């Protein structure tokens, strides 16, 4: 799946919003960013939700 499909899956199954790597250009595809505007504690919570969803 591409980074936009992964974004949709995380939002739907984990309730986590991330930034698809494709938004950073061709070389960003295959990656996501979850910590652009957040603190460490919220990133930890997001990672737990992602782990549960996957």
N, CA, C, O and CB atoms as a CASP TS submission, in Angstrom:
PFRMAT TS
TARGET T0000
AUTHOR 0000-0000-0000
METHOD Language model
MODEL 1
PARENT N/A
ATOM      1  N   UNK     1       0.843  -1.179   0.000  1.00  0.00           N
ATOM      2  CA  UNK     1       0.000   0.000   0.000  1.00  0.00           C
ATOM      3  C   UNK     1       0.881   1.233   0.000  1.00  0.00           C
ATOM      4  O   UNK     1       1.993   1.217   0.528  1.00  0.00           O
ATOM      5  CB  UNK     1      -0.955   0.003   1.211  1.00  0.00           C
ATOM      6  N   UNK     2       0.379   2.297  -0.593  1.00  0.00           N
ATOM      7  CA  UNK     2       1.171   3.524  -0.610  1.00  0.00           C
ATOM      8  C   UNK     2       0.935   4.319   0.679  1.00  0.00           C
ATOM      9  O   UNK     2       0.133   3.917   1.522  1.00  0.00           O
ATOM     10  CB  UNK     2       0.818   4.383  -1.852  1.00  0.00           C
ATOM     11  N   UNK     3       1.626   5.429   0.825  1.00  0.00           N
ATOM     12  CA  UNK     3       1.567   6.173   2.086  1.00  0.00           C
ATOM     13  C   UNK     3       0.180   6.770   2.334  1.00  0.00           C
ATOM     14  O   UNK     3      -0.214   6.934   3.489  1.00  0.00           O
ATOM     15  CB  UNK     3       2.615   7.283   2.086  1.00  0.00           C
ATOM     16  N   UNK     4      -0.572   7.100   1.273  1.00  0.00           N
ATOM     17  CA  UNK     4      -1.934   7.614   1.460  1.00  0.00           C
ATOM     18  C   UNK     4      -2.875   6.505   1.928  1.00  0.00           C
ATOM     19  O   UNK     4      -3.736   6.740   2.776  1.00  0.00           O
ATOM     20  CB  UNK     4      -2.460   8.238   0.151  1.00  0.00           C
ATOM     21  N   UNK     5      -2.721   5.320   1.389  1.00  0.00           N
ATOM     22  CA  UNK     5      -3.546   4.184   1.835  1.00  0.00           C
ATOM     23  C   UNK     5      -3.232   3.837   3.291  1.00  0.00           C
ATOM     24  O   UNK     5      -4.132   3.517   4.066  1.00  0.00           O
ATOM     25  CB  UNK     5      -3.312   2.945   0.926  1.00  0.00           C
ATOM     26  N   UNK     6      -1.954   3.901   3.654  1.00  0.00           N
ATOM     27  CA  UNK     6      -1.561   3.632   5.036  1.00  0.00           C
ATOM     28  C   UNK     6      -2.128   4.696   5.970  1.00  0.00           C
ATOM     29  O   UNK     6      -2.593   4.383   7.066  1.00  0.00           O
ATOM     30  CB  UNK     6      -0.027   3.575   5.162  1.00  0.00           C
ATOM     31  N   UNK     7      -2.088   5.954   5.534  1.00  0.00           N
ATOM     32  CA  UNK     7      -2.697   7.048   6.280  1.00  0.00           C
ATOM     33  C   UNK     7      -4.169   6.756   6.559  1.00  0.00           C
ATOM     34  O   UNK     7      -4.623   6.873   7.697  1.00  0.00           O
ATOM     35  CB  UNK     7      -2.552   8.369   5.510  1.00  0.00           C
ATOM     36  N   UNK     8      -4.915   6.376   5.519  1.00  0.00           N
ATOM     37  CA  UNK     8      -6.344   6.057   5.669  1.00  0.00           C
ATOM     38  C   UNK     8      -6.563   4.910   6.646  1.00  0.00           C
ATOM     39  O   UNK     8      -7.468   4.964   7.479  1.00  0.00           O
ATOM     40  CB  UNK     8      -6.956   5.701   4.312  1.00  0.00           C
ATOM     41  N   UNK     9      -5.739   3.876   6.547  1.00  0.00           N
ATOM     42  CA  UNK     9      -5.866   2.719   7.426  1.00  0.00           C
ATOM     43  C   UNK     9      -5.606   3.101   8.879  1.00  0.00           C
ATOM     44  O   UNK     9      -6.347   2.682   9.768  1.00  0.00           O
ATOM     45  CB  UNK     9      -4.904   1.615   6.993  1.00  0.00           C
ATOM     46  N   UNK    10      -4.559   3.895   9.131  1.00  0.00           N
ATOM     47  CA  UNK    10      -4.263   4.315  10.505  1.00  0.00           C
ATOM     48  C   UNK    10      -5.387   5.169  11.076  1.00  0.00           C
ATOM     49  O   UNK    10      -5.751   5.027  12.243  1.00  0.00           O
ATOM     50  CB  UNK    10      -2.943   5.090  10.554  1.00  0.00           C
ATOM     51  N   UNK    11      -5.928   6.047  10.261  1.00  0.00           N
ATOM     52  CA  UNK    11      -7.019   6.897  10.715  1.00  0.00           C
ATOM     53  C   UNK    11      -8.247   6.059  11.054  1.00  0.00           C
ATOM     54  O   UNK    11      -8.886   6.266  12.085  1.00  0.00           O
ATOM     55  CB  UNK    11      -7.365   7.943   9.650  1.00  0.00           C
ATOM     56  N   UNK    12      -8.567   5.122  10.186  1.00  0.00           N
ATOM     57  CA  UNK    12      -9.752   4.287  10.365  1.00  0.00           C
ATOM     58  C   UNK    12      -9.619   3.300  11.523  1.00  0.00           C
ATOM     59  O   UNK    12     -10.518   3.197  12.359  1.00  0.00           O
ATOM     60  CB  UNK    12     -10.036   3.533   9.096  1.00  0.00           C
ATOM     61  N   UNK    13      -8.504   2.577  11.575  1.00  0.00           N
ATOM     62  CA  UNK    13      -8.353   1.492  12.551  1.00  0.00           C
ATOM     63  C   UNK    13      -7.750   1.920  13.884  1.00  0.00           C
ATOM     64  O   UNK    13      -8.039   1.310  14.913  1.00  0.00           O
ATOM     65  CB  UNK    13      -7.508   0.418  11.964  1.00  0.00           C
ATOM     66  N   UNK    14      -6.916   2.956  13.882  1.00  0.00           N
ATOM     67  CA  UNK    14      -6.225   3.344  15.112  1.00  0.00           C
ATOM     68  C   UNK    14      -6.625   4.730  15.610  1.00  0.00           C
ATOM     69  O   UNK    14      -6.298   5.104  16.736  1.00  0.00           O
ATOM     70  CB  UNK    14      -4.735   3.303  14.892  1.00  0.00           C
ATOM     71  N   UNK    15      -7.323   5.485  14.784  1.00  0.00           N
ATOM     72  CA  UNK    15      -7.673   6.841  15.180  1.00  0.00           C
ATOM     73  C   UNK    15      -6.459   7.746  15.279  1.00  0.00           C
ATOM     74  O   UNK    15      -6.435   8.681  16.080  1.00  0.00           O
ATOM     75  CB  UNK    15      -8.398   6.820  16.495  1.00  0.00           C
ATOM     76  N   UNK    16      -5.451   7.466  14.462  1.00  0.00           N
ATOM     77  CA  UNK    16      -4.200   8.223  14.489  1.00  0.00           C
ATOM     78  C   UNK    16      -4.064   8.990  13.176  1.00  0.00           C
ATOM     79  O   UNK    16      -4.209   8.423  12.093  1.00  0.00           O
ATOM     80  CB  UNK    16      -2.972   7.278  14.716  1.00  0.00           C
ATOM     81  N   UNK    17      -3.786  10.277  13.289  1.00  0.00           N
ATOM     82  CA  UNK    17      -3.547  11.104  12.115  1.00  0.00           C
ATOM     83  C   UNK    17      -2.040  11.232  11.924  1.00  0.00           C
ATOM     84  O   UNK    17      -1.301  11.544  12.857  1.00  0.00           O
ATOM     85  CB  UNK    17      -4.222  12.509  12.260  1.00  0.00           C
ATOM     86  N   UNK    18      -1.608  10.985  10.702  1.00  0.00           N
ATOM     87  CA  UNK    18      -0.201  11.131  10.367  1.00  0.00           C
ATOM     88  C   UNK    18      -0.104  11.956   9.082  1.00  0.00           C
ATOM     89  O   UNK    18      -1.123  12.368   8.527  1.00  0.00           O
ATOM     90  CB  UNK    18       0.496   9.733  10.204  1.00  0.00           C
ATOM     91  N   UNK    19       1.107  12.191   8.620  1.00  0.00           N
ATOM     92  CA  UNK    19       1.323  12.858   7.346  1.00  0.00           C
ATOM     93  C   UNK    19       1.898  11.831   6.383  1.00  0.00           C
ATOM     94  O   UNK    19       2.972  11.285   6.638  1.00  0.00           O
ATOM     95  CB  UNK    19       2.273  14.097   7.497  1.00  0.00           C
ATOM     96  N   UNK    20       1.200  11.554   5.275  1.00  0.00           N
ATOM     97  CA  UNK    20       1.731  10.604   4.299  1.00  0.00           C
ATOM     98  C   UNK    20       3.043  11.119   3.706  1.00  0.00           C
ATOM     99  O   UNK    20       3.170  12.302   3.389  1.00  0.00           O
ATOM    100  CB  UNK    20       0.701  10.348   3.181  1.00  0.00           C
ATOM    101  N   UNK    21       3.993  10.238   3.563  1.00  0.00           N
ATOM    102  CA  UNK    21       5.287  10.632   3.019  1.00  0.00           C
ATOM    103  C   UNK    21       5.210  11.229   1.631  1.00  0.00           C
ATOM    104  O   UNK    21       6.044  12.059   1.268  1.00  0.00           O
ATOM    105  CB  UNK    21       6.193   9.462   2.993  1.00  0.00           C
ATOM    106  N   UNK    22       4.219  10.822   0.845  1.00  0.00           N
ATOM    107  CA  UNK    22       4.071  11.351  -0.510  1.00  0.00           C
ATOM    108  C   UNK    22       3.900  12.869  -0.493  1.00  0.00           C
ATOM    109  O   UNK    22       4.211  13.536  -1.480  1.00  0.00           O
ATOM    110  CB  UNK    22       2.876  10.694  -1.210  1.00  0.00           C
ATOM    111  N   UNK    23       3.416  13.410   0.602  1.00  0.00           N
ATOM    112  CA  UNK    23       3.264  14.855   0.728  1.00  0.00           C
ATOM    113  C   UNK    23       4.598  15.592   0.749  1.00  0.00           C
ATOM    114  O   UNK    23       4.633  16.811   0.583  1.00  0.00           O
ATOM    115  CB  UNK    23       2.493  15.177   1.976  1.00  0.00           C
ATOM    116  N   UNK    24       5.694  14.865   0.950  1.00  0.00           N
ATOM    117  CA  UNK    24       7.027  15.462   0.966  1.00  0.00           C
ATOM    118  C   UNK    24       7.755  15.258  -0.359  1.00  0.00           C
ATOM    119  O   UNK    24       8.944  15.558  -0.476  1.00  0.00           O
ATOM    120  CB  UNK    24       7.849  14.875   2.104  1.00  0.00           C
ATOM    121  N   UNK    25       7.042  14.751  -1.344  1.00  0.00           N
ATOM    122  CA  UNK    25       7.645  14.525  -2.658  1.00  0.00           C
ATOM    123  C   UNK    25       7.858  13.057  -2.944  1.00  0.00           C
ATOM    124  O   UNK    25       7.575  12.194  -2.114  1.00  0.00           O
ATOM    125  CB  UNK    25       8.958  15.253  -2.763  1.00  0.00           C
ATOM    126  N   UNK    26       8.360  12.791  -4.128  1.00  0.00           N
ATOM    127  CA  UNK    26       8.538  11.420  -4.616  1.00  0.00           C
ATOM    128  C   UNK    26       9.380  10.558  -3.667  1.00  0.00           C
ATOM    129  O   UNK    26       9.074   9.381  -3.472  1.00  0.00           O
ATOM    130  CB  UNK    26       9.187  11.445  -5.990  1.00  0.00           C
ATOM    131  N   UNK    27      10.411  11.117  -3.091  1.00  0.00           N
ATOM    132  CA  UNK    27      11.298  10.344  -2.208  1.00  0.00           C
ATOM    133  C   UNK    27      10.661  10.053  -0.853  1.00  0.00           C
ATOM    134  O   UNK    27      11.160   9.210  -0.108  1.00  0.00           O
ATOM    135  CB  UNK    27      12.607  11.089  -2.002  1.00  0.00           C
ATOM    136  N   UNK    28       9.565  10.741  -0.523  1.00  0.00           N
ATOM    137  CA  UNK    28       8.886  10.493   0.744  1.00  0.00           C
ATOM    138  C   UNK    28       7.929   9.314   0.710  1.00  0.00           C
ATOM    139  O   UNK    28       7.500   8.828   1.757  1.00  0.00           O
ATOM    140  CB  UNK    28       8.143  11.711   1.154  1.00  0.00           C
ATOM    141  N   UNK    29       7.591   8.851  -0.490  1.00  0.00           N
ATOM    142  CA  UNK    29       6.675   7.720  -0.606  1.00  0.00           C
ATOM    143  C   UNK    29       7.248   6.510   0.111  1.00  0.00           C
ATOM    144  O   UNK    29       8.440   6.218   0.023  1.00  0.00           O
ATOM    145  CB  UNK    29       6.399   7.387  -2.083  1.00  0.00           C
ATOM    146  N   UNK    30       6.365   5.808   0.827  1.00  0.00           N
ATOM    147  CA  UNK    30       6.797   4.643   1.596  1.00  0.00           C
ATOM    148  C   UNK    30       7.026   4.963   3.063  1.00  0.00           C
ATOM    149  O   UNK    30       7.350   4.080   3.856  1.00  0.00           O
ATOM    150  CB  UNK    30       8.059   4.076   1.004  1.00  0.00           C
ATOM    151  N   UNK    31       6.854   6.238   3.423  1.00  0.00           N
ATOM    152  CA  UNK    31       7.060   6.679   4.795  1.00  0.00           C
ATOM    153  C   UNK    31       5.848   7.463   5.280  1.00  0.00           C
ATOM    154  O   UNK    31       5.025   7.909   4.481  1.00  0.00           O
ATOM    155  CB  UNK    31       8.336   7.533   4.907  1.00  0.00           C
ATOM    156  N   UNK    32       5.746   7.627   6.596  1.00  0.00           N
ATOM    157  CA  UNK    32       4.763   8.524   7.203  1.00  0.00           C
ATOM    158  C   UNK    32       5.475   9.341   8.270  1.00  0.00           C
ATOM    159  O   UNK    32       6.570   8.996   8.713  1.00  0.00           O
ATOM    160  CB  UNK    32       3.550   7.727   7.811  1.00  0.00           C
ATOM    161  N   UNK    33       4.836  10.425   8.672  1.00  0.00           N
ATOM    162  CA  UNK    33       5.368  11.228   9.779  1.00  0.00           C
ATOM    163  C   UNK    33       4.264  11.378  10.808  1.00  0.00           C
ATOM    164  O   UNK    33       3.159  11.808  10.476  1.00  0.00           O
ATOM    165  CB  UNK    33       5.883  12.635   9.288  1.00  0.00           C
ATOM    166  N   UNK    34       4.552  11.026  12.053  1.00  0.00           N
ATOM    167  CA  UNK    34       3.525  11.115  13.090  1.00  0.00           C
ATOM    168  C   UNK    34       3.848  12.142  14.168  1.00  0.00           C
ATOM    169  O   UNK    34       3.032  12.384  15.057  1.00  0.00           O
ATOM    170  CB  UNK    34       3.330   9.771  13.728  1.00  0.00           C
ATOM    171  N   UNK    35       5.014  12.738  14.098  1.00  0.00           N
ATOM    172  CA  UNK    35       5.426  13.588  15.223  1.00  0.00           C
ATOM    173  C   UNK    35       5.700  15.039  14.854  1.00  0.00           C
ATOM    174  O   UNK    35       6.392  15.733  15.599  1.00  0.00           O
ATOM    175  CB  UNK    35       6.646  13.019  15.850  1.00  0.00           C
ATOM    176  N   UNK    36       5.188  15.514  13.744  1.00  0.00           N
ATOM    177  CA  UNK    36       5.511  16.865  13.293  1.00  0.00           C
ATOM    178  C   UNK    36       5.118  17.945  14.307  1.00  0.00           C
ATOM    179  O   UNK    36       5.897  18.862  14.565  1.00  0.00           O
ATOM    180  CB  UNK    36       4.826  17.136  11.975  1.00  0.00           C
ATOM    181  N   UNK    37       3.938  17.844  14.872  1.00  0.00           N
ATOM    182  CA  UNK    37       3.439  18.905  15.758  1.00  0.00           C
ATOM    183  C   UNK    37       2.867  18.318  17.039  1.00  0.00           C
ATOM    184  O   UNK    37       1.763  18.673  17.452  1.00  0.00           O
ATOM    185  CB  UNK    37       2.368  19.749  15.043  1.00  0.00           C
ATOM    186  N   UNK    38       3.605  17.434  17.657  1.00  0.00           N
ATOM    187  CA  UNK    38       3.089  16.792  18.853  1.00  0.00           C
ATOM    188  C   UNK    38       4.185  16.615  19.891  1.00  0.00           C
ATOM    189  O   UNK    38       5.362  16.852  19.621  1.00  0.00           O
ATOM    190  CB  UNK    38       2.468  15.448  18.509  1.00  0.00           C
ATOM    191  N   UNK    39       3.775  16.192  21.088  1.00  0.00           N
ATOM    192  CA  UNK    39       4.763  15.958  22.139  1.00  0.00           C
ATOM    193  C   UNK    39       5.037  14.466  22.288  1.00  0.00           C
ATOM    194  O   UNK    39       4.326  13.629  21.730  1.00  0.00           O
ATOM    195  CB  UNK    39       4.283  16.551  23.479  1.00  0.00           C
ATOM    196  N   UNK    40       6.059  14.156  23.037  1.00  0.00           N
ATOM    197  CA  UNK    40       6.527  12.777  23.187  1.00  0.00           C
ATOM    198  C   UNK    40       5.433  11.858  23.734  1.00  0.00           C
ATOM    199  O   UNK    40       5.272  10.735  23.255  1.00  0.00           O
ATOM    200  CB  UNK    40       7.743  12.735  24.106  1.00  0.00           C
ATOM    201  N   UNK    41       4.693  12.320  24.719  1.00  0.00           N
ATOM    202  CA  UNK    41       3.669  11.481  25.349  1.00  0.00           C
ATOM    203  C   UNK    41       2.567  11.108  24.354  1.00  0.00           C
ATOM    204  O   UNK    41       2.102   9.969  24.339  1.00  0.00           O
ATOM    205  CB  UNK    41       3.061  12.204  26.561  1.00  0.00           C
ATOM    206  N   UNK    42       2.154  12.057  23.534  1.00  0.00           N
ATOM    207  CA  UNK    42       1.124  11.757  22.544  1.00  0.00           C
ATOM    208  C   UNK    42       1.625  10.821  21.451  1.00  0.00           C
ATOM    209  O   UNK    42       0.868   9.997  20.938  1.00  0.00           O
ATOM    210  CB  UNK    42       0.617  13.039  21.924  1.00  0.00           C
ATOM    211  N   UNK    43       2.893  10.950  21.098  1.00  0.00           N
ATOM    212  CA  UNK    43       3.475  10.038  20.114  1.00  0.00           C
ATOM    213  C   UNK    43       3.517   8.626  20.684  1.00  0.00           C
ATOM    214  O   UNK    43       3.243   7.665  19.966  1.00  0.00           O
ATOM    215  CB  UNK    43       4.894  10.501  19.703  1.00  0.00           C
ATOM    216  N   UNK    44       3.857   8.486  21.967  1.00  0.00           N
ATOM    217  CA  UNK    44       3.842   7.165  22.606  1.00  0.00           C
ATOM    218  C   UNK    44       2.442   6.560  22.551  1.00  0.00           C
ATOM    219  O   UNK    44       2.294   5.378  22.243  1.00  0.00           O
ATOM    220  CB  UNK    44       4.324   7.264  24.070  1.00  0.00           C
ATOM    221  N   UNK    45       1.413   7.356  22.847  1.00  0.00           N
ATOM    222  CA  UNK    45       0.024   6.879  22.792  1.00  0.00           C
ATOM    223  C   UNK    45      -0.337   6.453  21.371  1.00  0.00           C
ATOM    224  O   UNK    45      -0.960   5.411  21.166  1.00  0.00           O
ATOM    225  CB  UNK    45      -0.950   7.975  23.285  1.00  0.00           C
ATOM    226  N   UNK    46       0.058   7.268  20.395  1.00  0.00           N
ATOM    227  CA  UNK    46      -0.220   6.930  19.002  1.00  0.00           C
ATOM    228  C   UNK    46       0.444   5.615  18.606  1.00  0.00           C
ATOM    229  O   UNK    46      -0.159   4.794  17.915  1.00  0.00           O
ATOM    230  CB  UNK    46       0.253   8.052  18.080  1.00  0.00           C
ATOM    231  N   UNK    47       1.668   5.419  19.037  1.00  0.00           N
ATOM    232  CA  UNK    47       2.386   4.184  18.707  1.00  0.00           C
ATOM    233  C   UNK    47       1.706   2.967  19.324  1.00  0.00           C
ATOM    234  O   UNK    47       1.657   1.908  18.699  1.00  0.00           O
ATOM    235  CB  UNK    47       3.840   4.267  19.184  1.00  0.00           C
ATOM    236  N   UNK    48       1.191   3.098  20.516  1.00  0.00           N
ATOM    237  CA  UNK    48       0.448   1.991  21.130  1.00  0.00           C
ATOM    238  C   UNK    48      -0.812   1.674  20.334  1.00  0.00           C
ATOM    239  O   UNK    48      -1.134   0.507  20.113  1.00  0.00           O
ATOM    240  CB  UNK    48       0.080   2.329  22.585  1.00  0.00           C
ATOM    241  N   UNK    49      -1.525   2.715  19.902  1.00  0.00           N
ATOM    242  CA  UNK    49      -2.738   2.508  19.101  1.00  0.00           C
ATOM    243  C   UNK    49      -2.402   1.855  17.769  1.00  0.00           C
ATOM    244  O   UNK    49      -3.123   0.972  17.305  1.00  0.00           O
ATOM    245  CB  UNK    49      -3.464   3.842  18.865  1.00  0.00           C
ATOM    246  N   UNK    50      -1.309   2.288  17.157  1.00  0.00           N
ATOM    247  CA  UNK    50      -0.873   1.698  15.876  1.00  0.00           C
ATOM    248  C   UNK    50      -0.515   0.239  16.083  1.00  0.00           C
ATOM    249  O   UNK    50      -0.905  -0.618  15.290  1.00  0.00           O
ATOM    250  CB  UNK    50       0.342   2.470  15.284  1.00  0.00           C
ATOM    251  N   UNK    51       0.219  -0.046  17.137  1.00  0.00           N
ATOM    252  CA  UNK    51       0.624  -1.431  17.426  1.00  0.00           C
ATOM    253  C   UNK    51      -0.602  -2.327  17.587  1.00  0.00           C
ATOM    254  O   UNK    51      -0.630  -3.448  17.078  1.00  0.00           O
ATOM    255  CB  UNK    51       1.496  -1.489  18.702  1.00  0.00           C
ATOM    256  N   UNK    52      -1.608  -1.834  18.292  1.00  0.00           N
ATOM    257  CA  UNK    52      -2.838  -2.602  18.499  1.00  0.00           C
ATOM    258  C   UNK    52      -3.580  -2.809  17.177  1.00  0.00           C
ATOM    259  O   UNK    52      -4.111  -3.891  16.924  1.00  0.00           O
ATOM    260  CB  UNK    52      -3.752  -1.887  19.515  1.00  0.00           C
ATOM    261  N   UNK    53      -3.617  -1.776  16.337  1.00  0.00           N
ATOM    262  CA  UNK    53      -4.342  -1.849  15.077  1.00  0.00           C
ATOM    263  C   UNK    53      -3.673  -2.773  14.068  1.00  0.00           C
ATOM    264  O   UNK    53      -4.345  -3.401  13.249  1.00  0.00           O
ATOM    265  CB  UNK    53      -4.481  -0.472  14.489  1.00  0.00           C
ATOM    266  N   UNK    54      -2.353  -2.853  14.129  1.00  0.00           N
ATOM    267  CA  UNK    54      -1.638  -3.687  13.166  1.00  0.00           C
ATOM    268  C   UNK    54      -1.558  -5.114  13.637  1.00  0.00           C
ATOM    269  O   UNK    54      -0.989  -5.960  12.949  1.00  0.00           O
ATOM    270  CB  UNK    54      -0.244  -3.149  12.920  1.00  0.00           C
TER
END
